Amino acid sequence: MEYKNGENRIYAINNQGVEVGEVTFVPTGEDMFIIDHTGVDDAARGQGIAQELVKHAVEKAKAEGKKIIPLCPFAKAEFAKKPEYQVVQADK
């Protein structure tokens, strides 16, 4: 699985070169973005792809010195489960 940065999104490409999932975000000001969607194709579910996509978004925020508002229900659940993500979570 390969994860790539796109325009306001990070997406997953499987070994056959097919896009199988994405996390999308909306820039909010200069130092924040909102995760508004995380999705994985039905055939690719159960492989931890969505978790990896959110993880990559967190790494992007850390690298760019930005905060994240996780509005997408999946991303919000990931932030609740992983205390290490709190460092990039915007104040609630």
N, C-alpha and C positions, 0 to 999 in steps of 0.2 A: 504494500500500500504506500502510495506517495501522497503527500499533502502539499498543496501549492497555494500561494497567495494570489488572489484575484482582486478585482475592483470591489472593495467593500465586502469581501468574502474570503473564506479559506475553504478549499474543496479537496476531496479525496479522489484519487485515481487508482483503480485496481490494477493488477498485473497485466490485464488485457488492454489497458489504456482507456478504460471506460470510467466516466465520472459516476461515483456511487453515493456521494454525500456532500453536504456543505453546511457551513455556519455562515450566516450573513449578519452584517452589522451596519449601523447607521452612525456616521460621525456626528458628534454633538460637541460643538465648540472645538477648541484646539487640543484639549487634553482629556477627552473622554469619547467613548463610543458605546452604543447600545447593541447588545446581541438581541436580534429580533426573531431569529429563526435558526433552528438546527434540524436538519433532515437527512435521512439515509434511505436509499432505495430498499424496498421490502426484501429483495433477494440478498442484500448485503447486511441485513440486521443481525444482531447477536455477535458481532465481531469486535465490538468496542470502538467502532469508527466514530460515533457521535461523541463519546468521551474524549477521543483524541482530537477531534475538531475543536472542542471547547478548550482543551489543554493548549492547543496551538494559538487560539485567540488570546488566552491568558499570557502566553509567552510573548506574543506580539505586543500586548499592552505593556508588559514589563520592559521590553526592549525599547519601546517608544516613550516610556514614562507617562503612560495614559492610564485612566481608570475605566472600568466597565460597569455598565448597568445591565444586569442579566434579566431582560424582560421575557425572553423565550422561556416557557415552562421547563424545558429540559435543561437549559443552561442554568436557570435559577436553582433547580434541584442539584446540579453538579456543584454549584457554589456553596450550597447548604451542606453538602457531604464532604467537601474538601476544604478544611480550614486554611490550607496554604494558598487558596485563591483569594482569601479575604484581603490580602495586600493590594490587590488591584480593583477590588470592588468599591464602587463609588458609595458614599454615605447613603444609607437607606432613608 
